[in-house]
Amino acid sequence: MYDNRQMNRWDNMYRKINSKKRYKRSLIINNIMENDYDSMCGIADQDMTRLFRESVKASIKEKWDKGLPVARYDMILKKAYLEWPDGRREYI
């Protein structure tokens, strides 16, 4: 078997390697978070969020116009449900 000194050396090497990986990972995450524009489309994050919300609202309105239910989540009961255009709810 290995003696304690050797195990401690390996343990220290492992810790150093992992700390460098965590540091690199945090740099990558920070660089992504600081970027004002989406790397794919060149659209600002706020504009992308606004467009996404508008598309979700349009999709819900389209479903309700067709008489179809919309899937939602009740945070209080912690259950998913279907909400029909007439306001009726069916918990799943």
mmCIF file as gemmi writes it, N, C-alpha and C atoms, coordinates in Angstrom:
data_model
loop_
_atom_site.group_PDB
_atom_site.id
_atom_site.type_symbol
_atom_site.label_atom_id
_atom_site.label_alt_id
_atom_site.label_comp_id
_atom_site.label_asym_id
_atom_site.label_entity_id
_atom_site.label_seq_id
_atom_site.pdbx_PDB_ins_code
_atom_site.Cartn_x
_atom_site.Cartn_y
_atom_site.Cartn_z
_atom_site.occupancy
_atom_site.B_iso_or_equiv
_atom_site.pdbx_formal_charge
_atom_site.auth_seq_id
_atom_site.auth_asym_id
_atom_site.pdbx_PDB_model_num
ATOM 1 N N . MET Axp A 1 ? 0.832 -1.193 0 1 0 ? 1 A 1
ATOM 2 C CA . MET Axp A 1 ? 0 0 0 1 0 ? 1 A 1
ATOM 3 C C . MET Axp A 1 ? 0.874 1.254 0 1 0 ? 1 A 1
ATOM 4 N N . TYR Axp A 2 ? 0.2 2.384 -0.074 1 0 ? 2 A 1
ATOM 5 C CA . TYR Axp A 2 ? 0.909 3.66 -0.104 1 0 ? 2 A 1
ATOM 6 C C . TYR Axp A 2 ? 1.036 4.226 1.291 1 0 ? 2 A 1
ATOM 7 N N . ASP Axp A 3 ? 2.135 4.921 1.553 1 0 ? 3 A 1
ATOM 8 C CA . ASP Axp A 3 ? 2.289 5.555 2.852 1 0 ? 3 A 1
ATOM 9 C C . ASP Axp A 3 ? 1.541 6.898 2.868 1 0 ? 3 A 1
ATOM 10 N N . ASN Axp A 4 ? 1.401 7.478 4.01 1 0 ? 4 A 1
ATOM 11 C CA . ASN Axp A 4 ? 0.621 8.71 4.174 1 0 ? 4 A 1
ATOM 12 C C . ASN Axp A 4 ? 1.208 9.881 3.407 1 0 ? 4 A 1
ATOM 13 N N . ARG Axp A 5 ? 2.547 9.974 3.357 1 0 ? 5 A 1
ATOM 14 C CA . ARG Axp A 5 ? 3.172 11.083 2.63 1 0 ? 5 A 1
ATOM 15 C C . ARG Axp A 5 ? 2.809 11.04 1.148 1 0 ? 5 A 1
ATOM 16 N N . GLN Axp A 6 ? 2.883 9.847 0.574 1 0 ? 6 A 1
ATOM 17 C CA . GLN Axp A 6 ? 2.574 9.709 -0.843 1 0 ? 6 A 1
ATOM 18 C C . GLN Axp A 6 ? 1.098 10.023 -1.099 1 0 ? 6 A 1
ATOM 19 N N . MET Axp A 7 ? 0.233 9.535 -0.244 1 0 ? 7 A 1
ATOM 20 C CA . MET Axp A 7 ? -1.205 9.819 -0.397 1 0 ? 7 A 1
ATOM 21 C C . MET Axp A 7 ? -1.466 11.313 -0.265 1 0 ? 7 A 1
ATOM 22 N N . ASN Axp A 8 ? -0.8 11.989 0.658 1 0 ? 8 A 1
ATOM 23 C CA . ASN Axp A 8 ? -0.973 13.429 0.82 1 0 ? 8 A 1
ATOM 24 C C . ASN Axp A 8 ? -0.504 14.186 -0.416 1 0 ? 8 A 1
ATOM 25 N N . ARG Axp A 9 ? 0.61 13.745 -1.027 1 0 ? 9 A 1
ATOM 26 C CA . ARG Axp A 9 ? 1.093 14.39 -2.24 1 0 ? 9 A 1
ATOM 27 C C . ARG Axp A 9 ? 0.076 14.252 -3.364 1 0 ? 9 A 1
ATOM 28 N N . TRP Axp A 10 ? -0.477 13.06 -3.526 1 0 ? 10 A 1
ATOM 29 C CA . TRP Axp A 10 ? -1.468 12.84 -4.577 1 0 ? 10 A 1
ATOM 30 C C . TRP Axp A 10 ? -2.732 13.664 -4.307 1 0 ? 10 A 1
ATOM 31 N N . ASP Axp A 11 ? -3.11 13.709 -3.05 1 0 ? 11 A 1
ATOM 32 C CA . ASP Axp A 11 ? -4.289 14.48 -2.681 1 0 ? 11 A 1
ATOM 33 C C . ASP Axp A 11 ? -4.07 15.967 -2.972 1 0 ? 11 A 1
ATOM 34 N N . ASN Axp A 12 ? -2.907 16.482 -2.651 1 0 ? 12 A 1
ATOM 35 C CA . ASN Axp A 12 ? -2.604 17.89 -2.929 1 0 ? 12 A 1
ATOM 36 C C . ASN Axp A 12 ? -2.571 18.164 -4.429 1 0 ? 12 A 1
ATOM 37 N N . MET Axp A 13 ? -1.979 17.237 -5.21 1 0 ? 13 A 1
ATOM 38 C CA . MET Axp A 13 ? -1.964 17.401 -6.667 1 0 ? 13 A 1
ATOM 39 C C . MET Axp A 13 ? -3.39 17.447 -7.215 1 0 ? 13 A 1
ATOM 40 N N . TYR Axp A 14 ? -4.227 16.551 -6.729 1 0 ? 14 A 1
ATOM 41 C CA . TYR Axp A 14 ? -5.618 16.491 -7.175 1 0 ? 14 A 1
ATOM 42 C C . TYR Axp A 14 ? -6.344 17.801 -6.861 1 0 ? 14 A 1
ATOM 43 N N . ARG Axp A 15 ? -6.131 18.311 -5.668 1 0 ? 15 A 1
ATOM 44 C CA . ARG Axp A 15 ? -6.773 19.572 -5.276 1 0 ? 15 A 1
ATOM 45 C C . ARG Axp A 15 ? -6.313 20.728 -6.155 1 0 ? 15 A 1
ATOM 46 N N . LYS Axp A 16 ? -5.012 20.798 -6.46 1 0 ? 16 A 1
ATOM 47 C CA . LYS Axp A 16 ? -4.496 21.869 -7.306 1 0 ? 16 A 1
ATOM 48 C C . LYS Axp A 16 ? -5.106 21.812 -8.703 1 0 ? 16 A 1
ATOM 49 N N . ILE Axp A 17 ? -5.18 20.61 -9.258 1 0 ? 17 A 1
ATOM 50 C CA . ILE Axp A 17 ? -5.749 20.455 -10.601 1 0 ? 17 A 1
ATOM 51 C C . ILE Axp A 17 ? -7.213 20.876 -10.608 1 0 ? 17 A 1
ATOM 52 N N . ASN Axp A 18 ? -7.976 20.431 -9.623 1 0 ? 18 A 1
ATOM 53 C CA . ASN Axp A 18 ? -9.396 20.779 -9.571 1 0 ? 18 A 1
ATOM 54 C C . ASN Axp A 18 ? -9.614 22.259 -9.324 1 0 ? 18 A 1
ATOM 55 N N . SER Axp A 19 ? -8.76 22.874 -8.509 1 0 ? 19 A 1
ATOM 56 C CA . SER Axp A 19 ? -8.937 24.305 -8.26 1 0 ? 19 A 1
ATOM 57 C C . SER Axp A 19 ? -8.671 25.094 -9.54 1 0 ? 19 A 1
ATOM 58 N N . LYS Axp A 20 ? -7.696 24.653 -10.358 1 0 ? 20 A 1
ATOM 59 C CA . LYS Axp A 20 ? -7.442 25.326 -11.631 1 0 ? 20 A 1
ATOM 60 C C . LYS Axp A 20 ? -8.618 25.156 -12.577 1 0 ? 20 A 1
ATOM 61 N N . LYS Axp A 21 ? -9.226 23.969 -12.591 1 0 ? 21 A 1
ATOM 62 C CA . LYS Axp A 21 ? -10.391 23.732 -13.442 1 0 ? 21 A 1
ATOM 63 C C . LYS Axp A 21 ? -11.547 24.627 -13.016 1 0 ? 21 A 1
ATOM 64 N N . ARG Axp A 22 ? -11.778 24.718 -11.702 1 0 ? 22 A 1
ATOM 65 C CA . ARG Axp A 22 ? -12.87 25.574 -11.211 1 0 ? 22 A 1
ATOM 66 C C . ARG Axp A 22 ? -12.609 27.027 -11.582 1 0 ? 22 A 1
ATOM 67 N N . TYR Axp A 23 ? -11.35 27.459 -11.477 1 0 ? 23 A 1
ATOM 68 C CA . TYR Axp A 23 ? -10.999 28.837 -11.822 1 0 ? 23 A 1
ATOM 69 C C . TYR Axp A 23 ? -11.268 29.096 -13.301 1 0 ? 23 A 1
ATOM 70 N N . LYS Axp A 24 ? -10.839 28.175 -14.168 1 0 ? 24 A 1
ATOM 71 C CA . LYS Axp A 24 ? -11.083 28.34 -15.597 1 0 ? 24 A 1
ATOM 72 C C . LYS Axp A 24 ? -12.575 28.357 -15.892 1 0 ? 24 A 1
ATOM 73 N N . ARG Axp A 25 ? -13.329 27.462 -15.246 1 0 ? 25 A 1
ATOM 74 C CA . ARG Axp A 25 ? -14.768 27.399 -15.449 1 0 ? 25 A 1
ATOM 75 C C . ARG Axp A 25 ? -15.43 28.702 -15.028 1 0 ? 25 A 1
ATOM 76 N N . SER Axp A 26 ? -14.986 29.276 -13.903 1 0 ? 26 A 1
ATOM 77 C CA . SER Axp A 26 ? -15.577 30.537 -13.45 1 0 ? 26 A 1
ATOM 78 C C . SER Axp A 26 ? -15.24 31.668 -14.41 1 0 ? 26 A 1
ATOM 79 N N . LEU Axp A 27 ? -14.024 31.644 -14.997 1 0 ? 27 A 1
ATOM 80 C CA . LEU Axp A 27 ? -13.68 32.669 -15.991 1 0 ? 27 A 1
ATOM 81 C C . LEU Axp A 27 ? -14.583 32.56 -17.204 1 0 ? 27 A 1
ATOM 82 N N . ILE Axp A 28 ? -14.825 31.344 -17.664 1 0 ? 28 A 1
ATOM 83 C CA . ILE Axp A 28 ? -15.681 31.143 -18.828 1 0 ? 28 A 1
ATOM 84 C C . ILE Axp A 28 ? -17.092 31.641 -18.523 1 0 ? 28 A 1
ATOM 85 N N . ILE Axp A 29 ? -17.629 31.289 -17.365 1 0 ? 29 A 1
ATOM 86 C CA . ILE Axp A 29 ? -18.983 31.707 -17 1 0 ? 29 A 1
ATOM 87 C C . ILE Axp A 29 ? -19.052 33.219 -16.883 1 0 ? 29 A 1
ATOM 88 N N . ASN Axp A 30 ? -18.05 33.842 -16.258 1 0 ? 30 A 1
ATOM 89 C CA . ASN Axp A 30 ? -18.054 35.294 -16.112 1 0 ? 30 A 1
ATOM 90 C C . ASN Axp A 30 ? -17.981 35.993 -17.461 1 0 ? 30 A 1
ATOM 91 N N . ASN Axp A 31 ? -17.178 35.464 -18.389 1 0 ? 31 A 1
ATOM 92 C CA . ASN Axp A 31 ? -17.091 36.069 -19.71 1 0 ? 31 A 1
ATOM 93 C C . ASN Axp A 31 ? -18.412 35.973 -20.453 1 0 ? 31 A 1
ATOM 94 N N . ILE Axp A 32 ? -19.114 34.867 -20.29 1 0 ? 32 A 1
ATOM 95 C CA . ILE Axp A 32 ? -20.417 34.722 -20.934 1 0 ? 32 A 1
ATOM 96 C C . ILE Axp A 32 ? -21.412 35.691 -20.316 1 0 ? 32 A 1
ATOM 97 N N . MET Axp A 33 ? -21.393 35.82 -18.987 1 0 ? 33 A 1
ATOM 98 C CA . MET Axp A 33 ? -22.362 36.675 -18.302 1 0 ? 33 A 1
ATOM 99 C C . MET Axp A 33 ? -22.117 38.153 -18.618 1 0 ? 33 A 1
ATOM 100 N N . GLU Axp A 34 ? -20.873 38.557 -18.859 1 0 ? 34 A 1
ATOM 101 C CA . GLU Axp A 34 ? -20.57 39.957 -19.116 1 0 ? 34 A 1
ATOM 102 C C . GLU Axp A 34 ? -20.887 40.366 -20.552 1 0 ? 34 A 1
ATOM 103 N N . ASN Axp A 35 ? -21.094 39.397 -21.435 1 0 ? 35 A 1
ATOM 104 C CA . ASN Axp A 35 ? -21.339 39.682 -22.838 1 0 ? 35 A 1
ATOM 105 C C . ASN Axp A 35 ? -22.727 40.311 -23.003 1 0 ? 35 A 1
ATOM 106 N N . ASP Axp A 36 ? -22.803 41.485 -23.652 1 0 ? 36 A 1
ATOM 107 C CA . ASP Axp A 36 ? -24.074 42.166 -23.834 1 0 ? 36 A 1
ATOM 108 C C . ASP Axp A 36 ? -24.877 41.612 -24.999 1 0 ? 36 A 1
ATOM 109 N N . TYR Axp A 37 ? -24.211 41.003 -25.94 1 0 ? 37 A 1
ATOM 110 C CA . TYR Axp A 37 ? -24.885 40.522 -27.134 1 0 ? 37 A 1
ATOM 111 C C . TYR Axp A 37 ? -24.83 39.011 -27.221 1 0 ? 37 A 1
ATOM 112 N N . ASP Axp A 38 ? -25.87 38.452 -27.77 1 0 ? 38 A 1
ATOM 113 C CA . ASP Axp A 38 ? -25.914 37.022 -27.986 1 0 ? 38 A 1
ATOM 114 C C . ASP Axp A 38 ? -24.886 36.658 -29.053 1 0 ? 38 A 1
ATOM 115 N N . SER Axp A 39 ? -24.108 35.631 -28.823 1 0 ? 39 A 1
ATOM 116 C CA . SER Axp A 39 ? -23.033 35.284 -29.753 1 0 ? 39 A 1
ATOM 117 C C . SER Axp A 39 ? -23.565 34.764 -31.085 1 0 ? 39 A 1
ATOM 118 N N . MET Axp A 40 ? -24.785 34.277 -31.117 1 0 ? 40 A 1
ATOM 119 C CA . MET Axp A 40 ? -25.311 33.702 -32.348 1 0 ? 40 A 1
ATOM 120 C C . MET Axp A 40 ? -25.973 34.751 -33.24 1 0 ? 40 A 1
ATOM 121 N N . CYS Axp A 41 ? -26.782 35.611 -32.662 1 0 ? 41 A 1
ATOM 122 C CA . CYS Axp A 41 ? -27.613 36.501 -33.477 1 0 ? 41 A 1
ATOM 123 C C . CYS Axp A 41 ? -27.175 37.957 -33.446 1 0 ? 41 A 1
ATOM 124 N N . GLY Axp A 42 ? -26.383 38.346 -32.479 1 0 ? 42 A 1
ATOM 125 C CA . GLY Axp A 42 ? -26.01 39.744 -32.359 1 0 ? 42 A 1
ATOM 126 C C . GLY Axp A 42 ? -27.121 40.588 -31.772 1 0 ? 42 A 1
ATOM 127 N N . ILE Axp A 43 ? -28.044 39.969 -31.025 1 0 ? 43 A 1
ATOM 128 C CA . ILE Axp A 43 ? -29.165 40.679 -30.408 1 0 ? 43 A 1
ATOM 129 C C . ILE Axp A 43 ? -28.878 40.78 -28.916 1 0 ? 43 A 1
ATOM 130 N N . ALA Axp A 44 ? -29.173 41.938 -28.327 1 0 ? 44 A 1
ATOM 131 C CA . ALA Axp A 44 ? -28.946 42.125 -26.891 1 0 ? 44 A 1
ATOM 132 C C . ALA Axp A 44 ? -29.83 41.165 -26.098 1 0 ? 44 A 1
ATOM 133 N N . ASP Axp A 45 ? -29.351 40.755 -24.922 1 0 ? 45 A 1
ATOM 134 C CA . ASP Axp A 45 ? -30.086 39.802 -24.093 1 0 ? 45 A 1
ATOM 135 C C . ASP Axp A 45 ? -31.461 40.324 -23.705 1 0 ? 45 A 1
ATOM 136 N N . GLN Axp A 46 ? -31.563 41.611 -23.393 1 0 ? 46 A 1
ATOM 137 C CA . GLN Axp A 46 ? -32.858 42.175 -23.005 1 0 ? 46 A 1
ATOM 138 C C . GLN Axp A 46 ? -33.852 42.097 -24.156 1 0 ? 46 A 1
ATOM 139 N N . ASP Axp A 47 ? -33.382 42.381 -25.365 1 0 ? 47 A 1
ATOM 140 C CA . ASP Axp A 47 ? -34.264 42.295 -26.527 1 0 ? 47 A 1
ATOM 141 C C . ASP Axp A 47 ? -34.689 40.859 -26.789 1 0 ? 47 A 1
ATOM 142 N N . MET Axp A 48 ? -33.752 39.927 -26.615 1 0 ? 48 A 1
ATOM 143 C CA . MET Axp A 48 ? -34.059 38.51 -26.815 1 0 ? 48 A 1
ATOM 144 C C . MET Axp A 48 ? -35.112 38.058 -25.8 1 0 ? 48 A 1
ATOM 145 N N . THR Axp A 49 ? -34.985 38.496 -24.558 1 0 ? 49 A 1
ATOM 146 C CA . THR Axp A 49 ? -35.951 38.139 -23.522 1 0 ? 49 A 1
ATOM 147 C C . THR Axp A 49 ? -37.314 38.719 -23.847 1 0 ? 49 A 1
ATOM 148 N N . ARG Axp A 50 ? -37.356 39.974 -24.278 1 0 ? 50 A 1
ATOM 149 C CA . ARG Axp A 50 ? -38.621 40.615 -24.637 1 0 ? 50 A 1
ATOM 150 C C . ARG Axp A 50 ? -39.296 39.879 -25.789 1 0 ? 50 A 1
ATOM 151 N N . LEU Axp A 51 ? -38.518 39.537 -26.822 1 0 ? 51 A 1
ATOM 152 C CA . LEU Axp A 51 ? -39.075 38.809 -27.961 1 0 ? 51 A 1
ATOM 153 C C . LEU Axp A 51 ? -39.6 37.434 -27.554 1 0 ? 51 A 1
ATOM 154 N N . PHE Axp A 52 ? -38.897 36.763 -26.654 1 0 ? 52 A 1
ATOM 155 C CA . PHE Axp A 52 ? -39.333 35.452 -26.177 1 0 ? 52 A 1
ATOM 156 C C . PHE Axp A 52 ? -40.661 35.567 -25.44 1 0 ? 52 A 1
ATOM 157 N N . ARG Axp A 53 ? -40.779 36.55 -24.551 1 0 ? 53 A 1
ATOM 158 C CA . ARG Axp A 53 ? -42.026 36.726 -23.801 1 0 ? 53 A 1
ATOM 159 C C . ARG Axp A 53 ? -43.198 37.054 -24.722 1 0 ? 53 A 1
ATOM 160 N N . GLU Axp A 54 ? -42.944 37.899 -25.713 1 0 ? 54 A 1
ATOM 161 C CA . GLU Axp A 54 ? -43.998 38.234 -26.665 1 0 ? 54 A 1
ATOM 162 C C . GLU Axp A 54 ? -44.444 37.01 -27.452 1 0 ? 54 A 1
ATOM 163 N N . SER Axp A 55 ? -43.502 36.156 -27.829 1 0 ? 55 A 1
ATOM 164 C CA . SER Axp A 55 ? -43.868 34.959 -28.592 1 0 ? 55 A 1
ATOM 165 C C . SER Axp A 55 ? -44.671 33.982 -27.739 1 0 ? 55 A 1
ATOM 166 N N . VAL Axp A 56 ? -44.344 33.878 -26.446 1 0 ? 56 A 1
ATOM 167 C CA . VAL Axp A 56 ? -45.11 33.007 -25.553 1 0 ? 56 A 1
ATOM 168 C C . VAL Axp A 56 ? -46.534 33.537 -25.401 1 0 ? 56 A 1
ATOM 169 N N . LYS Axp A 57 ? -46.68 34.844 -25.203 1 0 ? 57 A 1
ATOM 170 C CA . LYS Axp A 57 ? -48.018 35.433 -25.083 1 0 ? 57 A 1
ATOM 171 C C . LYS Axp A 57 ? -48.832 35.216 -26.353 1 0 ? 57 A 1
ATOM 172 N N . ALA Axp A 58 ? -48.198 35.361 -27.522 1 0 ? 58 A 1
ATOM 173 C CA . ALA Axp A 58 ? -48.899 35.158 -28.794 1 0 ? 58 A 1
ATOM 174 C C . ALA Axp A 58 ? -49.321 33.696 -28.941 1 0 ? 58 A 1
ATOM 175 N N . SER Axp A 59 ? -48.472 32.77 -28.506 1 0 ? 59 A 1
ATOM 176 C CA . SER Axp A 59 ? -48.796 31.349 -28.589 1 0 ? 59 A 1
ATOM 177 C C . SER Axp A 59 ? -49.981 31.007 -27.689 1 0 ? 59 A 1
ATOM 178 N N . ILE Axp A 60 ? -49.998 31.561 -26.483 1 0 ? 60 A 1
ATOM 179 C CA . ILE Axp A 60 ? -51.111 31.314 -25.553 1 0 ? 60 A 1
ATOM 180 C C . ILE Axp A 60 ? -52.406 31.883 -26.126 1 0 ? 60 A 1
ATOM 181 N N . LYS Axp A 61 ? -52.358 33.096 -26.652 1 0 ? 61 A 1
ATOM 182 C CA . LYS Axp A 61 ? -53.547 33.714 -27.246 1 0 ? 61 A 1
ATOM 183 C C . LYS Axp A 61 ? -54.066 32.884 -28.422 1 0 ? 61 A 1
ATOM 184 N N . GLU Axp A 62 ? -53.152 32.38 -29.249 1 0 ? 62 A 1
ATOM 185 C CA . GLU Axp A 62 ? -53.535 31.562 -30.402 1 0 ? 62 A 1
ATOM 186 C C . GLU Axp A 62 ? -54.242 30.284 -29.951 1 0 ? 62 A 1
ATOM 187 N N . LYS Axp A 63 ? -53.716 29.631 -28.902 1 0 ? 63 A 1
ATOM 188 C CA . LYS Axp A 63 ? -54.35 28.414 -28.389 1 0 ? 63 A 1
ATOM 189 C C . LYS Axp A 63 ? -55.734 28.709 -27.831 1 0 ? 63 A 1
ATOM 190 N N . TRP Axp A 64 ? -55.855 29.792 -27.076 1 0 ? 64 A 1
ATOM 191 C CA . TRP Axp A 64 ? -57.15 30.132 -26.498 1 0 ? 64 A 1
ATOM 192 C C . TRP Axp A 64 ? -58.162 30.499 -27.578 1 0 ? 64 A 1
ATOM 193 N N . ASP Axp A 65 ? -57.714 31.15 -28.652 1 0 ? 65 A 1
ATOM 194 C CA . ASP Axp A 65 ? -58.614 31.471 -29.761 1 0 ? 65 A 1
ATOM 195 C C . ASP Axp A 65 ? -59.142 30.205 -30.428 1 0 ? 65 A 1
ATOM 196 N N . LYS Axp A 66 ? -58.328 29.146 -30.438 1 0 ? 66 A 1
ATOM 197 C CA . LYS Axp A 66 ? -58.748 27.869 -31.01 1 0 ? 66 A 1
ATOM 198 C C . LYS Axp A 66 ? -59.561 27.027 -30.029 1 0 ? 66 A 1
ATOM 199 N N . GLY Axp A 67 ? -59.636 27.475 -28.753 1 0 ? 67 A 1
ATOM 200 C CA . GLY Axp A 67 ? -60.381 26.731 -27.739 1 0 ? 67 A 1
ATOM 201 C C . GLY Axp A 67 ? -59.573 25.626 -27.085 1 0 ? 67 A 1
ATOM 202 N N . LEU Axp A 68 ? -58.263 25.673 -27.207 1 0 ? 68 A 1
ATOM 203 C CA . LEU Axp A 68 ? -57.398 24.657 -26.624 1 0 ? 68 A 1
ATOM 204 C C . LEU Axp A 68 ? -56.892 25.088 -25.254 1 0 ? 68 A 1
ATOM 205 N N . PRO Axp A 69 ? -56.577 24.131 -24.37 1 0 ? 69 A 1
ATOM 206 C CA . PRO Axp A 69 ? -56.051 24.485 -23.041 1 0 ? 69 A 1
ATOM 207 C C . PRO Axp A 69 ? -54.565 24.862 -23.113 1 0 ? 69 A 1
ATOM 208 N N . VAL Axp A 70 ? -54.12 25.566 -22.075 1 0 ? 70 A 1
ATOM 209 C CA . VAL Axp A 70 ? -52.719 25.964 -21.943 1 0 ? 70 A 1
ATOM 210 C C . VAL Axp A 70 ? -52.173 25.306 -20.68 1 0 ? 70 A 1
ATOM 211 N N . ALA Axp A 71 ? -51.001 24.694 -20.78 1 0 ? 71 A 1
ATOM 212 C CA . ALA Axp A 71 ? -50.365 24.057 -19.623 1 0 ? 71 A 1
ATOM 213 C C . ALA Axp A 71 ? -49.719 25.134 -18.757 1 0 ? 71 A 1
ATOM 214 N N . ARG Axp A 72 ? -49.987 25.053 -17.467 1 0 ? 72 A 1
ATOM 215 C CA . ARG Axp A 72 ? -49.403 25.997 -16.499 1 0 ? 72 A 1
ATOM 216 C C . ARG Axp A 72 ? -48.985 25.237 -15.252 1 0 ? 72 A 1
ATOM 217 N N . TYR Axp A 73 ? -48.372 25.954 -14.311 1 0 ? 73 A 1
ATOM 218 C CA . TYR Axp A 73 ? -47.901 25.343 -13.069 1 0 ? 73 A 1
ATOM 219 C C . TYR Axp A 73 ? -48.346 26.193 -11.899 1 0 ? 73 A 1
ATOM 220 N N . ASP Axp A 74 ? -48.985 25.553 -10.907 1 0 ? 74 A 1
ATOM 221 C CA . ASP Axp A 74 ? -49.441 26.24 -9.701 1 0 ? 74 A 1
ATOM 222 C C . ASP Axp A 74 ? -48.331 26.166 -8.658 1 0 ? 74 A 1
ATOM 223 N N . MET Axp A 75 ? -47.744 27.323 -8.336 1 0 ? 75 A 1
ATOM 224 C CA . MET Axp A 75 ? -46.627 27.355 -7.39 1 0 ? 75 A 1
ATOM 225 C C . MET Axp A 75 ? -47.062 27.026 -5.964 1 0 ? 75 A 1
ATOM 226 N N . ILE Axp A 76 ? -48.293 27.335 -5.609 1 0 ? 76 A 1
ATOM 227 C CA . ILE Axp A 76 ? -48.765 27.082 -4.246 1 0 ? 76 A 1
ATOM 228 C C . ILE Axp A 76 ? -49.009 25.588 -4.035 1 0 ? 76 A 1
ATOM 229 N N . LEU Axp A 77 ? -49.757 24.958 -4.952 1 0 ? 77 A 1
ATOM 230 C CA . LEU Axp A 77 ? -50.052 23.532 -4.834 1 0 ? 77 A 1
ATOM 231 C C . LEU Axp A 77 ? -48.937 22.65 -5.381 1 0 ? 77 A 1
ATOM 232 N N . LYS Axp A 78 ? -48 23.265 -6.118 1 0 ? 78 A 1
ATOM 233 C CA . LYS Axp A 78 ? -46.885 22.553 -6.736 1 0 ? 78 A 1
ATOM 234 C C . LYS Axp A 78 ? -47.376 21.431 -7.651 1 0 ? 78 A 1
ATOM 235 N N . LYS Axp A 79 ? -48.349 21.794 -8.502 1 0 ? 79 A 1
ATOM 236 C CA . LYS Axp A 79 ? -48.918 20.843 -9.461 1 0 ? 79 A 1
ATOM 237 C C . LYS Axp A 79 ? -49.082 21.526 -10.807 1 0 ? 79 A 1
ATOM 238 N N . ALA Axp A 80 ? -48.961 20.738 -11.854 1 0 ? 80 A 1
ATOM 239 C CA . ALA Axp A 80 ? -49.224 21.237 -13.201 1 0 ? 80 A 1
ATOM 240 C C . ALA Axp A 80 ? -50.713 21.129 -13.476 1 0 ? 80 A 1
ATOM 241 N N . TYR Axp A 81 ? -51.218 22.033 -14.313 1 0 ? 81 A 1
ATOM 242 C CA . TYR Axp A 81 ? -52.631 21.983 -14.666 1 0 ? 81 A 1
ATOM 243 C C . TYR Axp A 81 ? -52.832 22.51 -16.078 1 0 ? 81 A 1
ATOM 244 N N . LEU Axp A 82 ? -53.989 22.187 -16.631 1 0 ? 82 A 1
ATOM 245 C CA . LEU Axp A 82 ? -54.407 22.724 -17.922 1 0 ? 82 A 1
ATOM 246 C C . LEU Axp A 82 ? -55.449 23.797 -17.666 1 0 ? 82 A 1
ATOM 247 N N . GLU Axp A 83 ? -55.238 24.965 -18.229 1 0 ? 83 A 1
ATOM 248 C CA . GLU Axp A 83 ? -56.2 26.059 -18.065 1 0 ? 83 A 1
ATOM 249 C C . GLU Axp A 83 ? -56.927 26.251 -19.394 1 0 ? 83 A 1
ATOM 250 N N . TRP Axp A 84 ? -58.246 26.128 -19.351 1 0 ? 84 A 1
ATOM 251 C CA . TRP Axp A 84 ? -59.073 26.268 -20.541 1 0 ? 84 A 1
ATOM 252 C C . TRP Axp A 84 ? -59.439 27.736 -20.74 1 0 ? 84 A 1
ATOM 253 N N . PRO Axp A 85 ? -59.834 28.128 -21.939 1 0 ? 85 A 1
ATOM 254 C CA . PRO Axp A 85 ? -60.174 29.53 -22.203 1 0 ? 85 A 1
ATOM 255 C C . PRO Axp A 85 ? -61.305 30.075 -21.329 1 0 ? 85 A 1
ATOM 256 N N . ASP Axp A 86 ? -62.188 29.187 -20.846 1 0 ? 86 A 1
ATOM 257 C CA . ASP Axp A 86 ? -63.285 29.648 -19.994 1 0 ? 86 A 1
ATOM 258 C C . ASP Axp A 86 ? -62.88 29.795 -18.527 1 0 ? 86 A 1
ATOM 259 N N . GLY Axp A 87 ? -61.594 29.526 -18.2 1 0 ? 87 A 1
ATOM 260 C CA . GLY Axp A 87 ? -61.084 29.71 -16.849 1 0 ? 87 A 1
ATOM 261 C C . GLY Axp A 87 ? -61.044 28.432 -16.038 1 0 ? 87 A 1
ATOM 262 N N . ARG Axp A 88 ? -61.583 27.365 -16.574 1 0 ? 88 A 1
ATOM 263 C CA . ARG Axp A 88 ? -61.618 26.077 -15.873 1 0 ? 88 A 1
ATOM 264 C C . ARG Axp A 88 ? -60.207 25.5 -15.807 1 0 ? 88 A 1
ATOM 265 N N . ARG Axp A 89 ? -59.892 24.814 -14.668 1 0 ? 89 A 1
ATOM 266 C CA . ARG Axp A 89 ? -58.582 24.215 -14.489 1 0 ? 89 A 1
ATOM 267 C C . ARG Axp A 89 ? -58.701 22.71 -14.283 1 0 ? 89 A 1
ATOM 268 N N . GLU Axp A 90 ? -57.831 21.959 -14.934 1 0 ? 90 A 1
ATOM 269 C CA . GLU Axp A 90 ? -57.753 20.518 -14.743 1 0 ? 90 A 1
ATOM 270 C C . GLU Axp A 90 ? -56.351 20.196 -14.258 1 0 ? 90 A 1
ATOM 271 N N . TYR Axp A 91 ? -56.252 19.774 -12.992 1 0 ? 91 A 1
ATOM 272 C CA . TYR Axp A 91 ? -54.937 19.426 -12.439 1 0 ? 91 A 1
ATOM 273 C C . TYR Axp A 91 ? -54.508 18.06 -12.945 1 0 ? 91 A 1
ATOM 274 N N . ILE Axp A 92 ? -53.244 17.97 -13.286 1 0 ? 92 A 1
ATOM 275 C CA . ILE Axp A 92 ? -52.702 16.725 -13.86 1 0 ? 92 A 1
ATOM 276 C C . ILE Axp A 92 ? -52.006 15.942 -12.779 1 0 ? 92 A 1
